[in-house]
Amino acid sequence: MSVRIEPMRINVPEQQLNDLIHRLKNVRWPQYFDGMDWDYGTNTEYLKELVDYWINDYDWRAQEAKFNQYDHYKAKVDDVGVHFIHIPGKGPNPMPLFMMHGYPWSWATLMRIVPMLTDPESYGGKAEDSFTVILPSLCGFCLSDQVPRRGFGFQDHPAVYRQILKELGYDRYGIQGGDWGGIITFPWGHQFPEDLIGIHINYMGIRMRDEIPDDERDPDLIRGFGLFNAPIKPRDPDSLKFWKAAAKFWMDQSGYSHVNMTCPQSFAPLVADSPVGAASWIVEKYHLWSDWKENFEEVFSKDELLNNIMLYWMNNTFGTAIRIYYESHNKPWKVKPGQRIEIPTGVLSFPKDIVPLIKSRVEEYYNVKRFRYMEKGGHFGIFEQAEEYAKELKDFFRPLRNGNDFASTNTKIKSECAVK
């Protein structure tokens, strides 16, 4: 693979921002009636409130300046353009950690935890636990380019990111992921285990391989889109609980996934043309999948929601991001029963996640050295419980550092970071 990396800055043209405001002011709202709540999807009254804030109070230039405090780069790996942020750690020997977001979120959702990892001493920790954090926009997501060809599934991501890390001068590193980021750790651990110091996840796929016993298998019985691999009736109580949660999610909450897997390009014009439509599709997932009590915004402020939406809107990548569902569904990747990743793995399971992880299931696929059931948190647990998650990452990776020298061998990257 050929690799070229260039520095970049976020700088949305003023004309594009003016066009956004025009679209927001001229939205045609759907019909609704009093009492129509979030059970129908995004609450229209809340969405109107959010759009009004977007027009009158949200300051993109202030958010842009905040993001540009960090070192942004654009890598071209063969024909795949990937945006990433490189944040050097403050400590004697920061460990490189490649952190992957999911859908419909972005690296902005990870920014809350980053200072706790790169500068732990400022948060009451030890400088020896610091990380150098690399945050990508996943291929096709946010500030990355669309993948300009058919068949690029989740199993194809690790090779691209690995080449970027090699170009940065990191031959050994840790990886962390939630949602699609967590799923991508699975092929990475099988394809390039020699690179990995450790893996940390808070989500894994529910279609990892065929789990139906031979005597219970019927190739014509699908039993719900996305549950093809589910055992008909698990004998283990924890597994039964897991698959019931998975079945409930697929039946009650996964309409978006069916669209993404079957006809992403039919949906793409809706979110490419309407910022309100894109916001509606994204905000509903934040509302549904996070752990909150009285007020949704006790977890996510309007600025935080809009930052995430803007990273898709301004690069027109909402429609390209959802192709990961289509490509991964139509180009399945599985390992043989009994094969698992032997890299040391840490896991956090959040109670309000869409399908909370159970230890016995993760142990089938990963060499689990540390597993914790959290008391609070949802699908965006790394944001919702950032302090707890930062402590967990430091505690998990501490014994795996083993006196390694993690300094980048890329003098160009090091000098650029030093100047900034």
C-alpha positions in Angstrom: 0.0 0.0 0.0 1.2 3.5 -0.8 0.8 6.1 1.9 1.0 9.9 1.8 0.3 12.1 4.8 -0.2 15.9 4.8 -1.2 18.3 7.5 -4.6 19.9 7.3 -6.9 22.3 9.2 -10.6 22.4 9.4 -11.8 25.5 7.6 -15.4 25.4 6.3 -16.0 28.0 3.6 -18.3 30.9 4.6 -20.4 30.2 1.6 -21.1 26.7 2.9 -22.1 28.0 6.3 -24.4 30.5 4.7 -26.0 27.7 2.6 -26.5 25.7 5.8 -28.4 28.6 7.5 -30.5 29.1 4.5 -31.5 25.4 4.5 -32.2 25.5 8.2 -34.4 28.6 7.9 -36.4 27.2 5.0 -37.0 23.7 6.3 -40.5 22.2 5.6 -41.5 20.5 8.9 -43.4 17.2 8.8 -46.9 17.0 10.1 -47.3 15.9 13.7 -49.8 16.1 16.5 -49.7 17.1 20.2 -48.4 14.3 22.4 -46.3 12.7 19.7 -43.2 11.7 21.6 -39.9 10.0 21.0 -41.5 6.6 20.6 -42.4 7.7 17.0 -38.7 8.6 16.4 -37.2 12.0 16.8 -39.5 14.4 18.8 -40.4 17.2 16.4 -40.7 19.8 19.1 -37.2 19.0 20.4 -35.8 19.1 16.9 -37.4 22.5 16.3 -35.7 23.7 19.5 -32.4 22.3 18.3 -32.7 23.9 14.9 -33.5 27.3 16.4 -30.4 27.0 18.5 -28.4 25.9 15.5 -29.5 29.1 13.6 -29.2 31.6 16.4 -26.8 30.5 19.1 -24.5 27.8 17.8 -21.0 29.1 16.9 -19.3 26.8 14.4 -16.2 29.0 14.2 -15.7 28.8 17.9 -16.0 25.0 17.7 -13.7 24.9 14.6 -11.0 26.9 16.5 -11.3 24.4 19.4 -10.8 21.5 17.1 -7.9 23.1 15.3 -5.9 23.3 18.6 -5.0 19.7 17.7 -2.8 18.4 14.8 -5.0 17.2 12.0 -3.8 15.2 9.0 -5.1 13.7 5.8 -3.6 10.4 4.7 -4.0 8.9 1.3 -3.6 5.1 1.5 -3.8 3.9 -2.1 -7.3 5.3 -3.1 -8.6 5.8 0.4 -8.4 9.2 2.0 -8.5 9.2 5.8 -8.6 12.2 8.2 -7.0 11.7 11.6 -5.8 13.7 14.6 -2.5 13.0 16.2 -2.2 14.1 19.9 1.2 13.5 21.5 1.2 12.4 25.1 2.8 14.4 27.9 5.0 11.9 29.8 8.3 10.1 29.6 7.1 7.3 27.2 3.6 7.8 25.9 2.0 4.7 24.5 0.3 5.1 21.1 -3.4 4.3 21.3 -5.6 4.2 18.1 -9.1 5.0 19.2 -12.1 4.3 16.8 -15.6 5.8 17.0 -18.8 4.3 15.6 -22.0 5.4 13.9 -23.6 7.9 14.0 -20.9 9.5 16.1 -17.4 10.8 15.4 -14.1 11.5 16.9 -15.6 14.6 18.5 -17.5 12.3 20.9 -14.0 11.0 22.1 -12.6 14.5 22.7 -13.8 14.6 26.3 -11.6 11.6 27.3 -8.5 12.6 25.3 -6.8 15.1 27.7 -7.2 12.5 30.6 -5.2 10.1 28.5 -2.6 12.4 26.9 -1.9 14.4 30.1 -3.0 12.2 33.1 -0.8 14.1 35.5 -3.1 17.2 35.1 -6.0 15.0 36.2 -4.4 13.5 39.3 -2.7 10.6 37.6 0.8 9.6 36.7 2.8 10.9 33.7 4.0 7.3 33.1 0.5 6.3 32.2 0.2 8.8 29.3 -0.9 7.9 25.8 -0.3 9.4 22.4 -3.7 9.3 20.9 -4.5 8.9 17.2 -8.2 9.6 16.4 -9.4 8.8 12.8 -12.5 9.7 11.0 -13.3 6.1 10.0 -13.0 5.4 6.3 -16.0 7.2 4.6 -17.0 9.0 7.8 -16.9 12.6 8.8 -13.8 14.3 7.4 -12.5 11.2 5.6 -13.2 10.7 1.9 -15.7 8.3 0.5 -14.2 4.9 -0.4 -14.5 5.0 -4.2 -15.2 1.3 -4.8 -17.4 -1.6 -4.0 -16.8 -4.2 -1.3 -14.8 -2.2 1.4 -16.2 -3.8 4.5 -15.2 -3.5 8.2 -12.6 -6.2 7.7 -10.8 -3.9 5.2 -10.3 -1.1 7.7 -7.4 -2.4 9.8 -5.0 -2.6 6.8 -5.5 1.1 6.0 -5.2 2.3 9.6 -2.1 0.1 10.1 -0.4 1.7 7.2 -1.0 5.1 8.7 0.4 4.1 12.0 3.5 2.6 10.3 4.0 5.9 8.4 3.7 7.7 11.7 6.5 5.5 13.0 4.5 3.3 15.3 5.1 -0.4 14.9 3.5 -1.4 18.3 0.4 0.2 19.7 -2.9 -0.4 21.4 -6.4 -0.1 19.9 -9.7 0.9 21.4 -13.1 0.9 19.9 -16.9 1.2 20.5 -19.7 0.4 18.0 -18.1 -0.1 14.6 -14.7 0.8 16.2 -15.2 -2.2 18.5 -16.2 -4.4 15.6 -13.1 -3.4 13.6 -10.8 -4.6 16.5 -11.9 -8.1 15.6 -10.4 -8.5 12.2 -7.4 -6.3 13.3 -6.6 -8.8 16.1 -6.7 -11.7 13.6 -4.9 -10.0 10.7 -2.1 -8.1 12.5 -1.7 -9.5 16.0 2.0 -8.9 16.0 1.4 -5.1 16.1 -0.9 -5.0 19.0 0.0 -4.4 22.7 -3.6 -4.7 23.8 -7.2 -4.2 22.8 -9.9 -2.5 24.7 -13.6 -2.5 23.7 -17.0 -1.7 25.0 -18.9 -3.2 22.0 -18.6 -6.1 19.7 -20.7 -7.4 16.9 -23.6 -9.8 17.3 -22.8 -11.6 14.1 -19.3 -12.7 14.7 -19.6 -16.3 13.3 -22.0 -19.2 13.1 -23.1 -20.0 16.6 -25.9 -22.4 15.7 -25.2 -26.0 16.7 -25.1 -28.4 13.8 -28.2 -30.2 15.0 -30.2 -27.0 15.2 -29.1 -25.4 11.9 -31.5 -24.6 9.1 -29.8 -22.5 6.3 -33.2 -21.3 5.1 -34.3 -20.0 8.6 -33.2 -16.4 9.1 -35.2 -15.6 12.2 -34.9 -11.8 12.0 -32.5 -9.7 10.0 -29.1 -9.6 11.8 -29.8 -12.7 14.0 -28.9 -15.3 11.4 -26.1 -16.7 13.6 -28.1 -16.7 16.8 -28.6 -20.0 18.6 -32.3 -21.0 18.6 -32.4 -21.3 22.4 -29.1 -20.8 24.3 -28.7 -23.2 27.2 -26.5 -20.8 29.2 -28.7 -18.2 31.1 -26.3 -15.3 30.4 -26.3 -16.2 26.7 -30.0 -16.4 26.7 -30.2 -12.9 28.3 -27.7 -11.6 25.7 -29.6 -12.9 22.7 -33.0 -11.7 24.1 -31.5 -8.2 24.3 -30.1 -8.6 20.8 -33.5 -9.8 19.5 -35.3 -6.8 21.2 -32.8 -4.4 19.7 -33.2 -5.8 16.2 -37.0 -5.8 16.3 -37.5 -2.5 18.1 -34.6 -0.2 17.3 -32.7 -1.3 14.2 -34.8 0.1 11.3 -31.8 2.4 10.5 -29.5 -0.6 10.2 -31.9 -2.4 7.8 -31.9 0.7 5.6 -28.1 1.1 5.7 -27.6 -2.6 4.9 -30.0 -2.8 2.1 -30.4 0.5 0.3 -27.9 3.2 1.6 -27.9 5.1 -1.7 -31.7 5.5 -1.6 -31.4 7.2 1.8 -28.2 9.2 1.0 -29.9 12.1 -0.8 -32.3 12.7 2.1 -29.4 13.4 4.5 -27.2 15.1 1.8 -29.9 17.6 1.0 -31.4 18.3 4.4 -29.4 19.2 7.5 -32.5 18.9 9.5 -33.1 15.4 8.2 -29.5 14.5 9.0 -29.9 15.9 12.5 -33.2 14.1 13.1 -31.6 10.8 12.1 -28.6 11.3 14.3 -30.2 12.9 17.4 -32.7 10.1 17.8 -29.9 7.6 18.4 -28.2 9.8 21.0 -31.5 10.1 22.8 -32.3 6.4 22.6 -28.9 4.9 23.3 -27.6 7.0 26.1 -28.1 6.7 29.9 -30.1 9.7 31.2 -32.9 10.3 33.7 -34.9 13.5 33.5 -33.3 15.5 30.7 -31.5 14.2 27.6 -29.2 17.2 27.7 -27.8 16.2 31.1 -25.6 13.8 28.9 -25.2 15.7 25.6 -25.4 19.5 25.2 -26.7 21.0 22.1 -23.2 22.1 21.1 -22.0 18.5 21.5 -24.8 17.2 19.4 -24.4 19.8 16.7 -20.6 19.3 16.5 -21.1 15.7 15.7 -23.8 16.5 13.0 -21.6 19.2 11.5 -18.7 16.8 11.0 -20.9 14.7 8.7 -22.8 17.6 7.1 -19.9 19.8 6.0 -18.1 17.0 4.2 -21.3 15.4 2.9 -20.3 12.0 4.3 -23.4 10.8 6.0 -24.4 8.8 3.0 -20.8 7.4 2.5 -20.5 6.4 6.2 -23.6 4.2 6.1 -22.1 2.1 3.3 -20.1 0.2 5.9 -23.3 -1.6 6.7 -24.1 -2.5 3.1 -20.5 -3.6 2.3 -20.1 -5.6 5.5 -23.4 -7.3 5.1 -22.8 -8.2 1.5 -19.2 -9.3 2.1 -19.4 -11.2 5.4 -16.2 -12.0 7.2 -16.0 -14.7 9.8 -13.5 -16.9 11.6 -13.7 -20.6 12.2 -15.4 -21.8 15.4 -12.9 -21.9 18.2 -10.6 -19.3 16.8 -10.1 -16.3 19.0 -7.7 -13.3 19.4 -5.0 -14.0 21.9 -3.9 -10.4 22.4 -4.7 -9.2 25.9 -8.1 -7.6 25.9 -10.0 -5.3 28.3 -13.8 -4.8 28.3 -16.3 -2.4 29.8 -20.0 -3.4 29.6 -22.4 -0.5 30.0 -25.9 -1.3 31.3 -27.8 1.0 28.9 -25.9 -0.1 25.8 -28.0 -1.4 22.9 -26.9 -5.0 23.7 -24.8 -5.0 26.9 -21.7 -7.3 26.6 -21.5 -10.4 28.8 -18.2 -11.8 29.8 -18.7 -15.4 28.6 -19.5 -14.3 25.1 -16.5 -11.9 24.7 -14.2 -14.7 26.0 -15.2 -16.8 23.0 -13.5 -14.3 20.7 -10.9 -12.4 22.7 -8.3 -13.2 25.4 -10.1 -11.2 28.1 -7.8 -10.1 30.9 -10.0 -7.5 32.4 -13.8 -7.2 32.3 -16.0 -4.7 34.2 -19.7 -4.3 34.4 -20.4 -0.6 34.8 -23.1 0.9 37.0 -24.0 3.7 34.6 -23.6 4.5 30.9 -25.0 3.7 27.5 -23.8 3.1 24.0 -21.7 6.3 24.2 -20.2 5.2 27.5 -16.7 6.5 26.6 -18.2 10.0 26.5 -20.9 9.5 29.2 -18.4 8.0 31.7 -15.2 9.5 30.4 -13.3 9.7 33.8 -14.1 6.1 34.6 -13.2 5.0 31.1 -9.9 6.9 31.2 -9.0 5.2 34.5 -9.8 1.9 33.0 -7.6 2.4 30.0 -4.7 3.4 32.2 -5.2 0.5 34.5 -5.5 -2.0 31.7 -2.6 -1.0 29.6 -0.2 -0.3 32.5 1.1 -3.9 32.9 1.3 -4.3 29.1 3.8 -1.5 28.6 6.7 -3.7 29.7 9.4 -1.1 29.3 8.8 -0.7 25.5 10.1 2.5 23.9 7.1 3.9 22.1 8.7 7.0 20.5 7.7 7.6 16.9 10.5 7.1 14.4 8.9 9.6 12.0 10.9 12.8 12.6 8.7 14.8 10.2 5.6 14.2 12.4 7.5 14.9 15.6 8.9 18.2 14.3 5.5 19.4 13.1 3.9 18.6 16.5 6.8 20.3 18.3 6.3 23.5 16.2 2.5 23.6 17.0 
